[in-house]
Amino acid sequence: MGLLYLTGVAEQLVGYTESTDWAGNVGDRRCTSGFAFSLGSTVITWSNKKQPTVAISSTKAEYRGADVSTCEAIWLKRLLKKLVFHA
């Protein structure tokens, strides 16, 4: 296992987020959300898990998923800046 970084590919940080299955679990009614971030051609971080609280609408579930993804994006940008990447 490893990460393959291709030469000549722009080292741009790109992120994707998704919240699915709003209240789909009958037992706890919690949503599942996730994100993935790539640097150039390689995914460098990802997560997929149940949200910690019950959302009262699919919109709130999407906002919570976007909030977690935004926090990860800010943390990654700061880390890459310290590592001298200009993503």
mmCIF file as gemmi writes it, N, C-alpha and C atoms, coordinates in Angstrom:
data_model
loop_
_atom_site.group_PDB
_atom_site.id
_atom_site.type_symbol
_atom_site.label_atom_id
_atom_site.label_alt_id
_atom_site.label_comp_id
_atom_site.label_asym_id
_atom_site.label_entity_id
_atom_site.label_seq_id
_atom_site.pdbx_PDB_ins_code
_atom_site.Cartn_x
_atom_site.Cartn_y
_atom_site.Cartn_z
_atom_site.occupancy
_atom_site.B_iso_or_equiv
_atom_site.pdbx_formal_charge
_atom_site.auth_seq_id
_atom_site.auth_asym_id
_atom_site.pdbx_PDB_model_num
ATOM 1 N N . MET Axp A 1 ? 0.838 -1.17 0 1 0 ? 1 A 1
ATOM 2 C CA . MET Axp A 1 ? 0 0 0 1 0 ? 1 A 1
ATOM 3 C C . MET Axp A 1 ? 0.889 1.241 0 1 0 ? 1 A 1
ATOM 4 N N . GLY Axp A 2 ? 0.427 2.263 -0.656 1 0 ? 2 A 1
ATOM 5 C CA . GLY Axp A 2 ? 1.181 3.505 -0.693 1 0 ? 2 A 1
ATOM 6 C C . GLY Axp A 2 ? 0.427 4.563 -1.473 1 0 ? 2 A 1
ATOM 7 N N . LEU Axp A 3 ? 0.988 5.747 -1.512 1 0 ? 3 A 1
ATOM 8 C CA . LEU Axp A 3 ? 0.423 6.856 -2.263 1 0 ? 3 A 1
ATOM 9 C C . LEU Axp A 3 ? 1.302 7.111 -3.472 1 0 ? 3 A 1
ATOM 10 N N . LEU Axp A 4 ? 0.711 7.222 -4.637 1 0 ? 4 A 1
ATOM 11 C CA . LEU Axp A 4 ? 1.443 7.463 -5.866 1 0 ? 4 A 1
ATOM 12 C C . LEU Axp A 4 ? 1.217 8.902 -6.291 1 0 ? 4 A 1
ATOM 13 N N . TYR Axp A 5 ? 2.281 9.678 -6.34 1 0 ? 5 A 1
ATOM 14 C CA . TYR Axp A 5 ? 2.21 11.061 -6.791 1 0 ? 5 A 1
ATOM 15 C C . TYR Axp A 5 ? 2.818 11.145 -8.175 1 0 ? 5 A 1
ATOM 16 N N . LEU Axp A 6 ? 2.025 11.532 -9.154 1 0 ? 6 A 1
ATOM 17 C CA . LEU Axp A 6 ? 2.485 11.629 -10.527 1 0 ? 6 A 1
ATOM 18 C C . LEU Axp A 6 ? 3.163 12.97 -10.757 1 0 ? 6 A 1
ATOM 19 N N . THR Axp A 7 ? 4.25 12.967 -11.503 1 0 ? 7 A 1
ATOM 20 C CA . THR Axp A 7 ? 4.92 14.216 -11.833 1 0 ? 7 A 1
ATOM 21 C C . THR Axp A 7 ? 4.144 14.933 -12.925 1 0 ? 7 A 1
ATOM 22 N N . GLY Axp A 8 ? 4.208 16.236 -12.897 1 0 ? 8 A 1
ATOM 23 C CA . GLY Axp A 8 ? 3.527 17.021 -13.911 1 0 ? 8 A 1
ATOM 24 C C . GLY Axp A 8 ? 2.064 17.285 -13.634 1 0 ? 8 A 1
ATOM 25 N N . VAL Axp A 9 ? 1.525 16.738 -12.562 1 0 ? 9 A 1
ATOM 26 C CA . VAL Axp A 9 ? 0.126 16.966 -12.192 1 0 ? 9 A 1
ATOM 27 C C . VAL Axp A 9 ? 0.083 18.12 -11.198 1 0 ? 9 A 1
ATOM 28 N N . ALA Axp A 10 ? -0.814 19.064 -11.42 1 0 ? 10 A 1
ATOM 29 C CA . ALA Axp A 10 ? -0.929 20.22 -10.534 1 0 ? 10 A 1
ATOM 30 C C . ALA Axp A 10 ? -1.239 19.771 -9.113 1 0 ? 10 A 1
ATOM 31 N N . GLU Axp A 11 ? -0.506 20.303 -8.158 1 0 ? 11 A 1
ATOM 32 C CA . GLU Axp A 11 ? -0.709 19.939 -6.755 1 0 ? 11 A 1
ATOM 33 C C . GLU Axp A 11 ? -1.767 20.851 -6.138 1 0 ? 11 A 1
ATOM 34 N N . GLN Axp A 12 ? -2.996 20.617 -6.517 1 0 ? 12 A 1
ATOM 35 C CA . GLN Axp A 12 ? -4.111 21.415 -6.029 1 0 ? 12 A 1
ATOM 36 C C . GLN Axp A 12 ? -4.934 20.576 -5.059 1 0 ? 12 A 1
ATOM 37 N N . LEU Axp A 13 ? -5.309 21.182 -3.938 1 0 ? 13 A 1
ATOM 38 C CA . LEU Axp A 13 ? -6.139 20.497 -2.957 1 0 ? 13 A 1
ATOM 39 C C . LEU Axp A 13 ? -7.596 20.572 -3.409 1 0 ? 13 A 1
ATOM 40 N N . VAL Axp A 14 ? -8.232 19.409 -3.557 1 0 ? 14 A 1
ATOM 41 C CA . VAL Axp A 14 ? -9.628 19.326 -4 1 0 ? 14 A 1
ATOM 42 C C . VAL Axp A 14 ? -10.386 18.459 -3.007 1 0 ? 14 A 1
ATOM 43 N N . GLY Axp A 15 ? -11.581 18.9 -2.61 1 0 ? 15 A 1
ATOM 44 C CA . GLY Axp A 15 ? -12.369 18.149 -1.638 1 0 ? 15 A 1
ATOM 45 C C . GLY Axp A 15 ? -13.776 17.87 -2.12 1 0 ? 15 A 1
ATOM 46 N N . TYR Axp A 16 ? -14.318 16.77 -1.639 1 0 ? 16 A 1
ATOM 47 C CA . TYR Axp A 16 ? -15.689 16.354 -1.942 1 0 ? 16 A 1
ATOM 48 C C . TYR Axp A 16 ? -16.359 15.963 -0.627 1 0 ? 16 A 1
ATOM 49 N N . THR Axp A 17 ? -17.64 16.282 -0.501 1 0 ? 17 A 1
ATOM 50 C CA . THR Axp A 17 ? -18.382 15.916 0.698 1 0 ? 17 A 1
ATOM 51 C C . THR Axp A 17 ? -19.761 15.385 0.314 1 0 ? 17 A 1
ATOM 52 N N . GLU Axp A 18 ? -20.301 14.533 1.169 1 0 ? 18 A 1
ATOM 53 C CA . GLU Axp A 18 ? -21.616 13.949 0.912 1 0 ? 18 A 1
ATOM 54 C C . GLU Axp A 18 ? -22.271 13.55 2.23 1 0 ? 18 A 1
ATOM 55 N N . SER Axp A 19 ? -23.543 13.843 2.368 1 0 ? 19 A 1
ATOM 56 C CA . SER Axp A 19 ? -24.339 13.358 3.498 1 0 ? 19 A 1
ATOM 57 C C . SER Axp A 19 ? -25.469 12.53 2.913 1 0 ? 19 A 1
ATOM 58 N N . THR Axp A 20 ? -25.57 11.297 3.367 1 0 ? 20 A 1
ATOM 59 C CA . THR Axp A 20 ? -26.569 10.397 2.796 1 0 ? 20 A 1
ATOM 60 C C . THR Axp A 20 ? -27.366 9.708 3.892 1 0 ? 20 A 1
ATOM 61 N N . ASP Axp A 21 ? -28.366 9.033 3.466 1 0 ? 21 A 1
ATOM 62 C CA . ASP Axp A 21 ? -29.135 8.173 4.357 1 0 ? 21 A 1
ATOM 63 C C . ASP Axp A 21 ? -29.735 8.942 5.525 1 0 ? 21 A 1
ATOM 64 N N . TRP Axp A 22 ? -30.399 10.068 5.231 1 0 ? 22 A 1
ATOM 65 C CA . TRP Axp A 22 ? -30.979 10.874 6.3 1 0 ? 22 A 1
ATOM 66 C C . TRP Axp A 22 ? -31.998 10.052 7.067 1 0 ? 22 A 1
ATOM 67 N N . ALA Axp A 23 ? -31.743 9.858 8.341 1 0 ? 23 A 1
ATOM 68 C CA . ALA Axp A 23 ? -32.613 9.121 9.264 1 0 ? 23 A 1
ATOM 69 C C . ALA Axp A 23 ? -32.935 7.72 8.747 1 0 ? 23 A 1
ATOM 70 N N . GLY Axp A 24 ? -32.012 7.145 8.012 1 0 ? 24 A 1
ATOM 71 C CA . GLY Axp A 24 ? -32.247 5.839 7.41 1 0 ? 24 A 1
ATOM 72 C C . GLY Axp A 24 ? -32.175 4.681 8.384 1 0 ? 24 A 1
ATOM 73 N N . ASN Axp A 25 ? -31.431 4.829 9.463 1 0 ? 25 A 1
ATOM 74 C CA . ASN Axp A 25 ? -31.317 3.77 10.459 1 0 ? 25 A 1
ATOM 75 C C . ASN Axp A 25 ? -32.474 3.911 11.442 1 0 ? 25 A 1
ATOM 76 N N . VAL Axp A 26 ? -33.345 2.954 11.464 1 0 ? 26 A 1
ATOM 77 C CA . VAL Axp A 26 ? -34.532 3.022 12.331 1 0 ? 26 A 1
ATOM 78 C C . VAL Axp A 26 ? -34.145 3.06 13.801 1 0 ? 26 A 1
ATOM 79 N N . GLY Axp A 27 ? -33.037 2.452 14.159 1 0 ? 27 A 1
ATOM 80 C CA . GLY Axp A 27 ? -32.619 2.388 15.554 1 0 ? 27 A 1
ATOM 81 C C . GLY Axp A 27 ? -32.184 3.717 16.146 1 0 ? 27 A 1
ATOM 82 N N . ASP Axp A 28 ? -31.393 4.505 15.399 1 0 ? 28 A 1
ATOM 83 C CA . ASP Axp A 28 ? -30.887 5.749 15.993 1 0 ? 28 A 1
ATOM 84 C C . ASP Axp A 28 ? -31.183 7.005 15.171 1 0 ? 28 A 1
ATOM 85 N N . ARG Axp A 29 ? -31.693 6.859 13.951 1 0 ? 29 A 1
ATOM 86 C CA . ARG Axp A 29 ? -32.095 7.981 13.09 1 0 ? 29 A 1
ATOM 87 C C . ARG Axp A 29 ? -30.954 8.941 12.744 1 0 ? 29 A 1
ATOM 88 N N . ARG Axp A 30 ? -29.713 8.496 12.876 1 0 ? 30 A 1
ATOM 89 C CA . ARG Axp A 30 ? -28.587 9.375 12.553 1 0 ? 30 A 1
ATOM 90 C C . ARG Axp A 30 ? -28.184 9.229 11.085 1 0 ? 30 A 1
ATOM 91 N N . CYS Axp A 31 ? -27.677 10.303 10.51 1 0 ? 31 A 1
ATOM 92 C CA . CYS Axp A 31 ? -27.253 10.334 9.116 1 0 ? 31 A 1
ATOM 93 C C . CYS Axp A 31 ? -25.815 9.852 8.982 1 0 ? 31 A 1
ATOM 94 N N . THR Axp A 32 ? -25.476 9.451 7.784 1 0 ? 32 A 1
ATOM 95 C CA . THR Axp A 32 ? -24.106 9.096 7.457 1 0 ? 32 A 1
ATOM 96 C C . THR Axp A 32 ? -23.555 10.183 6.55 1 0 ? 32 A 1
ATOM 97 N N . SER Axp A 33 ? -22.362 10.681 6.869 1 0 ? 33 A 1
ATOM 98 C CA . SER Axp A 33 ? -21.738 11.682 6.006 1 0 ? 33 A 1
ATOM 99 C C . SER Axp A 33 ? -20.267 11.363 5.85 1 0 ? 33 A 1
ATOM 100 N N . GLY Axp A 34 ? -19.692 11.909 4.795 1 0 ? 34 A 1
ATOM 101 C CA . GLY Axp A 34 ? -18.288 11.632 4.542 1 0 ? 34 A 1
ATOM 102 C C . GLY Axp A 34 ? -17.66 12.687 3.668 1 0 ? 34 A 1
ATOM 103 N N . PHE Axp A 35 ? -16.337 12.616 3.546 1 0 ? 35 A 1
ATOM 104 C CA . PHE Axp A 35 ? -15.591 13.525 2.687 1 0 ? 35 A 1
ATOM 105 C C . PHE Axp A 35 ? -14.337 12.828 2.193 1 0 ? 35 A 1
ATOM 106 N N . ALA Axp A 36 ? -13.759 13.396 1.144 1 0 ? 36 A 1
ATOM 107 C CA . ALA Axp A 36 ? -12.476 12.935 0.61 1 0 ? 36 A 1
ATOM 108 C C . ALA Axp A 36 ? -11.74 14.15 0.067 1 0 ? 36 A 1
ATOM 109 N N . PHE Axp A 37 ? -10.441 14.226 0.324 1 0 ? 37 A 1
ATOM 110 C CA . PHE Axp A 37 ? -9.605 15.303 -0.186 1 0 ? 37 A 1
ATOM 111 C C . PHE Axp A 37 ? -8.448 14.704 -0.952 1 0 ? 37 A 1
ATOM 112 N N . SER Axp A 38 ? -8.153 15.311 -2.095 1 0 ? 38 A 1
ATOM 113 C CA . SER Axp A 38 ? -7.022 14.845 -2.894 1 0 ? 38 A 1
ATOM 114 C C . SER Axp A 38 ? -6.046 15.992 -3.105 1 0 ? 38 A 1
ATOM 115 N N . LEU Axp A 39 ? -4.803 15.623 -3.238 1 0 ? 39 A 1
ATOM 116 C CA . LEU Axp A 39 ? -3.734 16.574 -3.551 1 0 ? 39 A 1
ATOM 117 C C . LEU Axp A 39 ? -3.136 16.109 -4.864 1 0 ? 39 A 1
ATOM 118 N N . GLY Axp A 40 ? -3.399 16.86 -5.925 1 0 ? 40 A 1
ATOM 119 C CA . GLY Axp A 40 ? -2.98 16.418 -7.247 1 0 ? 40 A 1
ATOM 120 C C . GLY Axp A 40 ? -3.804 15.219 -7.658 1 0 ? 40 A 1
ATOM 121 N N . SER Axp A 41 ? -3.139 14.103 -7.921 1 0 ? 41 A 1
ATOM 122 C CA . SER Axp A 41 ? -3.829 12.906 -8.41 1 0 ? 41 A 1
ATOM 123 C C . SER Axp A 41 ? -4.098 11.87 -7.328 1 0 ? 41 A 1
ATOM 124 N N . THR Axp A 42 ? -3.797 12.187 -6.058 1 0 ? 42 A 1
ATOM 125 C CA . THR Axp A 42 ? -3.869 11.189 -4.995 1 0 ? 42 A 1
ATOM 126 C C . THR Axp A 42 ? -4.775 11.635 -3.852 1 0 ? 42 A 1
ATOM 127 N N . VAL Axp A 43 ? -5.678 10.758 -3.437 1 0 ? 43 A 1
ATOM 128 C CA . VAL Axp A 43 ? -6.499 11.031 -2.253 1 0 ? 43 A 1
ATOM 129 C C . VAL Axp A 43 ? -5.591 10.956 -1.032 1 0 ? 43 A 1
ATOM 130 N N . ILE Axp A 44 ? -5.625 12.008 -0.199 1 0 ? 44 A 1
ATOM 131 C CA . ILE Axp A 44 ? -4.742 12.04 0.974 1 0 ? 44 A 1
ATOM 132 C C . ILE Axp A 44 ? -5.48 11.864 2.287 1 0 ? 44 A 1
ATOM 133 N N . THR Axp A 45 ? -6.781 12.121 2.311 1 0 ? 45 A 1
ATOM 134 C CA . THR Axp A 45 ? -7.558 11.902 3.533 1 0 ? 45 A 1
ATOM 135 C C . THR Axp A 45 ? -9.023 11.685 3.166 1 0 ? 45 A 1
ATOM 136 N N . TRP Axp A 46 ? -9.697 10.871 3.969 1 0 ? 46 A 1
ATOM 137 C CA . TRP Axp A 46 ? -11.109 10.607 3.747 1 0 ? 46 A 1
ATOM 138 C C . TRP Axp A 46 ? -11.739 10.15 5.056 1 0 ? 46 A 1
ATOM 139 N N . SER Axp A 47 ? -13.041 10.27 5.123 1 0 ? 47 A 1
ATOM 140 C CA . SER Axp A 47 ? -13.775 9.836 6.305 1 0 ? 47 A 1
ATOM 141 C C . SER Axp A 47 ? -15.208 9.522 5.885 1 0 ? 47 A 1
ATOM 142 N N . ASN Axp A 48 ? -15.801 8.567 6.539 1 0 ? 48 A 1
ATOM 143 C CA . ASN Axp A 48 ? -17.198 8.221 6.328 1 0 ? 48 A 1
ATOM 144 C C . ASN Axp A 48 ? -17.724 7.662 7.641 1 0 ? 48 A 1
ATOM 145 N N . LYS Axp A 49 ? -18.627 8.383 8.276 1 0 ? 49 A 1
ATOM 146 C CA . LYS Axp A 49 ? -19.156 7.911 9.552 1 0 ? 49 A 1
ATOM 147 C C . LYS Axp A 49 ? -20.514 8.51 9.851 1 0 ? 49 A 1
ATOM 148 N N . LYS Axp A 50 ? -21.154 7.957 10.858 1 0 ? 50 A 1
ATOM 149 C CA . LYS Axp A 50 ? -22.446 8.482 11.301 1 0 ? 50 A 1
ATOM 150 C C . LYS Axp A 50 ? -22.222 9.821 11.992 1 0 ? 50 A 1
ATOM 151 N N . GLN Axp A 51 ? -23.175 10.727 11.801 1 0 ? 51 A 1
ATOM 152 C CA . GLN Axp A 51 ? -23.112 12.001 12.495 1 0 ? 51 A 1
ATOM 153 C C . GLN Axp A 51 ? -23.431 11.775 13.972 1 0 ? 51 A 1
ATOM 154 N N . PRO Axp A 52 ? -22.837 12.581 14.853 1 0 ? 52 A 1
ATOM 155 C CA . PRO Axp A 52 ? -23.007 12.334 16.289 1 0 ? 52 A 1
ATOM 156 C C . PRO Axp A 52 ? -24.401 12.645 16.835 1 0 ? 52 A 1
ATOM 157 N N . THR Axp A 53 ? -25.177 13.451 16.113 1 0 ? 53 A 1
ATOM 158 C CA . THR Axp A 53 ? -26.516 13.808 16.589 1 0 ? 53 A 1
ATOM 159 C C . THR Axp A 53 ? -27.544 13.54 15.503 1 0 ? 53 A 1
ATOM 160 N N . VAL Axp A 54 ? -28.803 13.559 15.87 1 0 ? 54 A 1
ATOM 161 C CA . VAL Axp A 54 ? -29.895 13.344 14.931 1 0 ? 54 A 1
ATOM 162 C C . VAL Axp A 54 ? -30.254 14.678 14.284 1 0 ? 54 A 1
ATOM 163 N N . ALA Axp A 55 ? -30.291 14.706 12.946 1 0 ? 55 A 1
ATOM 164 C CA . ALA Axp A 55 ? -30.689 15.916 12.217 1 0 ? 55 A 1
ATOM 165 C C . ALA Axp A 55 ? -32.203 15.901 12.022 1 0 ? 55 A 1
ATOM 166 N N . ILE Axp A 56 ? -32.816 17.077 12.158 1 0 ? 56 A 1
ATOM 167 C CA . ILE Axp A 56 ? -34.273 17.136 12.005 1 0 ? 56 A 1
ATOM 168 C C . ILE Axp A 56 ? -34.698 17.28 10.549 1 0 ? 56 A 1
ATOM 169 N N . SER Axp A 57 ? -33.737 17.479 9.642 1 0 ? 57 A 1
ATOM 170 C CA . SER Axp A 57 ? -34.057 17.543 8.213 1 0 ? 57 A 1
ATOM 171 C C . SER Axp A 57 ? -32.831 17.139 7.413 1 0 ? 57 A 1
ATOM 172 N N . SER Axp A 58 ? -33.053 16.816 6.146 1 0 ? 58 A 1
ATOM 173 C CA . SER Axp A 58 ? -31.925 16.455 5.283 1 0 ? 58 A 1
ATOM 174 C C . SER Axp A 58 ? -31.012 17.655 5.054 1 0 ? 58 A 1
ATOM 175 N N . THR Axp A 59 ? -31.565 18.861 5.069 1 0 ? 59 A 1
ATOM 176 C CA . THR Axp A 59 ? -30.755 20.069 4.902 1 0 ? 59 A 1
ATOM 177 C C . THR Axp A 59 ? -29.788 20.229 6.072 1 0 ? 59 A 1
ATOM 178 N N . LYS Axp A 60 ? -30.28 20.03 7.291 1 0 ? 60 A 1
ATOM 179 C CA . LYS Axp A 60 ? -29.395 20.131 8.46 1 0 ? 60 A 1
ATOM 180 C C . LYS Axp A 60 ? -28.316 19.058 8.426 1 0 ? 60 A 1
ATOM 181 N N . ALA Axp A 61 ? -28.663 17.881 7.944 1 0 ? 61 A 1
ATOM 182 C CA . ALA Axp A 61 ? -27.668 16.819 7.823 1 0 ? 61 A 1
ATOM 183 C C . ALA Axp A 61 ? -26.586 17.217 6.822 1 0 ? 61 A 1
ATOM 184 N N . GLU Axp A 62 ? -26.974 17.836 5.706 1 0 ? 62 A 1
ATOM 185 C CA . GLU Axp A 62 ? -26.004 18.3 4.711 1 0 ? 62 A 1
ATOM 186 C C . GLU Axp A 62 ? -25.107 19.384 5.299 1 0 ? 62 A 1
ATOM 187 N N . TYR Axp A 63 ? -25.682 20.321 6.046 1 0 ? 63 A 1
ATOM 188 C CA . TYR Axp A 63 ? -24.886 21.388 6.661 1 0 ? 63 A 1
ATOM 189 C C . TYR Axp A 63 ? -23.879 20.823 7.656 1 0 ? 63 A 1
ATOM 190 N N . ARG Axp A 64 ? -24.288 19.846 8.442 1 0 ? 64 A 1
ATOM 191 C CA . ARG Axp A 64 ? -23.364 19.245 9.41 1 0 ? 64 A 1
ATOM 192 C C . ARG Axp A 64 ? -22.216 18.535 8.695 1 0 ? 64 A 1
ATOM 193 N N . GLY Axp A 65 ? -22.531 17.84 7.619 1 0 ? 65 A 1
ATOM 194 C CA . GLY Axp A 65 ? -21.49 17.184 6.839 1 0 ? 65 A 1
ATOM 195 C C . GLY Axp A 65 ? -20.538 18.188 6.216 1 0 ? 65 A 1
ATOM 196 N N . ALA Axp A 66 ? -21.08 19.285 5.703 1 0 ? 66 A 1
ATOM 197 C CA . ALA Axp A 66 ? -20.249 20.335 5.114 1 0 ? 66 A 1
ATOM 198 C C . ALA Axp A 66 ? -19.386 21.005 6.171 1 0 ? 66 A 1
ATOM 199 N N . ASP Axp A 67 ? -19.907 21.149 7.38 1 0 ? 67 A 1
ATOM 200 C CA . ASP Axp A 67 ? -19.159 21.759 8.475 1 0 ? 67 A 1
ATOM 201 C C . ASP Axp A 67 ? -17.919 20.93 8.821 1 0 ? 67 A 1
ATOM 202 N N . VAL Axp A 68 ? -18.091 19.63 8.934 1 0 ? 68 A 1
ATOM 203 C CA . VAL Axp A 68 ? -16.966 18.746 9.245 1 0 ? 68 A 1
ATOM 204 C C . VAL Axp A 68 ? -15.937 18.787 8.117 1 0 ? 68 A 1
ATOM 205 N N . SER Axp A 69 ? -16.406 18.798 6.881 1 0 ? 69 A 1
ATOM 206 C CA . SER Axp A 69 ? -15.507 18.851 5.726 1 0 ? 69 A 1
ATOM 207 C C . SER Axp A 69 ? -14.745 20.169 5.675 1 0 ? 69 A 1
ATOM 208 N N . THR Axp A 70 ? -15.406 21.26 6.013 1 0 ? 70 A 1
ATOM 209 C CA . THR Axp A 70 ? -14.75 22.566 6.022 1 0 ? 70 A 1
ATOM 210 C C . THR Axp A 70 ? -13.652 22.618 7.072 1 0 ? 70 A 1
ATOM 211 N N . CYS Axp A 71 ? -13.916 22.076 8.246 1 0 ? 71 A 1
ATOM 212 C CA . CYS Axp A 71 ? -12.886 22.029 9.292 1 0 ? 71 A 1
ATOM 213 C C . CYS Axp A 71 ? -11.673 21.231 8.82 1 0 ? 71 A 1
ATOM 214 N N . GLU Axp A 72 ? -11.917 20.112 8.153 1 0 ? 72 A 1
ATOM 215 C CA . GLU Axp A 72 ? -10.82 19.293 7.624 1 0 ? 72 A 1
ATOM 216 C C . GLU Axp A 72 ? -10.051 20.054 6.554 1 0 ? 72 A 1
ATOM 217 N N . ALA Axp A 73 ? -10.751 20.789 5.687 1 0 ? 73 A 1
ATOM 218 C CA . ALA Axp A 73 ? -10.098 21.551 4.628 1 0 ? 73 A 1
ATOM 219 C C . ALA Axp A 73 ? -9.2 22.645 5.21 1 0 ? 73 A 1
ATOM 220 N N . ILE Axp A 74 ? -9.681 23.342 6.217 1 0 ? 74 A 1
ATOM 221 C CA . ILE Axp A 74 ? -8.876 24.39 6.858 1 0 ? 74 A 1
ATOM 222 C C . ILE Axp A 74 ? -7.641 23.787 7.501 1 0 ? 74 A 1
ATOM 223 N N . TRP Axp A 75 ? -7.811 22.677 8.201 1 0 ? 75 A 1
ATOM 224 C CA . TRP Axp A 75 ? -6.676 22.017 8.846 1 0 ? 75 A 1
ATOM 225 C C . TRP Axp A 75 ? -5.653 21.565 7.804 1 0 ? 75 A 1
ATOM 226 N N . LEU Axp A 76 ? -6.124 20.969 6.702 1 0 ? 76 A 1
ATOM 227 C CA . LEU Axp A 76 ? -5.224 20.508 5.645 1 0 ? 76 A 1
ATOM 228 C C . LEU Axp A 76 ? -4.472 21.668 4.998 1 0 ? 76 A 1
ATOM 229 N N . LYS Axp A 77 ? -5.16 22.774 4.708 1 0 ? 77 A 1
ATOM 230 C CA . LYS Axp A 77 ? -4.497 23.936 4.1 1 0 ? 77 A 1
ATOM 231 C C . LYS Axp A 77 ? -3.396 24.461 5.008 1 0 ? 77 A 1
ATOM 232 N N . ARG Axp A 78 ? -3.671 24.534 6.31 1 0 ? 78 A 1
ATOM 233 C CA . ARG Axp A 78 ? -2.652 25.014 7.251 1 0 ? 78 A 1
ATOM 234 C C . ARG Axp A 78 ? -1.476 24.052 7.333 1 0 ? 78 A 1
ATOM 235 N N . LEU Axp A 79 ? -1.761 22.744 7.342 1 0 ? 79 A 1
ATOM 236 C CA . LEU Axp A 79 ? -0.695 21.75 7.383 1 0 ? 79 A 1
ATOM 237 C C . LEU Axp A 79 ? 0.168 21.823 6.132 1 0 ? 79 A 1
ATOM 238 N N . LEU Axp A 80 ? -0.475 21.9 4.965 1 0 ? 80 A 1
ATOM 239 C CA . LEU Axp A 80 ? 0.273 21.964 3.715 1 0 ? 80 A 1
ATOM 240 C C . LEU Axp A 80 ? 1.1 23.245 3.612 1 0 ? 80 A 1
ATOM 241 N N . LYS Axp A 81 ? 0.577 24.33 4.159 1 0 ? 81 A 1
ATOM 242 C CA . LYS Axp A 81 ? 1.327 25.59 4.165 1 0 ? 81 A 1
ATOM 243 C C . LYS Axp A 81 ? 2.603 25.436 5.015 1 0 ? 81 A 1
ATOM 244 N N . LYS Axp A 82 ? 2.478 24.766 6.155 1 0 ? 82 A 1
ATOM 245 C CA . LYS Axp A 82 ? 3.651 24.531 6.999 1 0 ? 82 A 1
ATOM 246 C C . LYS Axp A 82 ? 4.649 23.609 6.329 1 0 ? 82 A 1
ATOM 247 N N . LEU Axp A 83 ? 4.146 22.712 5.473 1 0 ? 83 A 1
ATOM 248 C CA . LEU Axp A 83 ? 5.017 21.78 4.756 1 0 ? 83 A 1
ATOM 249 C C . LEU Axp A 83 ? 5.518 22.366 3.439 1 0 ? 83 A 1
ATOM 250 N N . VAL Axp A 84 ? 5.231 23.632 3.196 1 0 ? 84 A 1
ATOM 251 C CA . VAL Axp A 84 ? 5.677 24.404 2.033 1 0 ? 84 A 1
ATOM 252 C C . VAL Axp A 84 ? 4.995 23.97 0.734 1 0 ? 84 A 1
ATOM 253 N N . PHE Axp A 85 ? 3.811 23.395 0.802 1 0 ? 85 A 1
ATOM 254 C CA . PHE Axp A 85 ? 2.98 23.174 -0.377 1 0 ? 85 A 1
ATOM 255 C C . PHE Axp A 85 ? 2.154 24.435 -0.548 1 0 ? 85 A 1
ATOM 256 N N . HIS Axp A 86 ? 1.814 24.755 -1.741 1 0 ? 86 A 1
ATOM 257 C CA . HIS Axp A 86 ? 0.964 25.915 -1.997 1 0 ? 86 A 1
ATOM 258 C C . HIS Axp A 86 ? -0.334 25.439 -2.63 1 0 ? 86 A 1
ATOM 259 N N . ALA Axp A 87 ? -1.135 24.742 -1.842 1 0 ? 87 A 1
ATOM 260 C CA . ALA Axp A 87 ? -2.386 24.16 -2.351 1 0 ? 87 A 1
ATOM 261 C C . ALA Axp A 87 ? -3.509 25.165 -2.276 1 0 ? 87 A 1
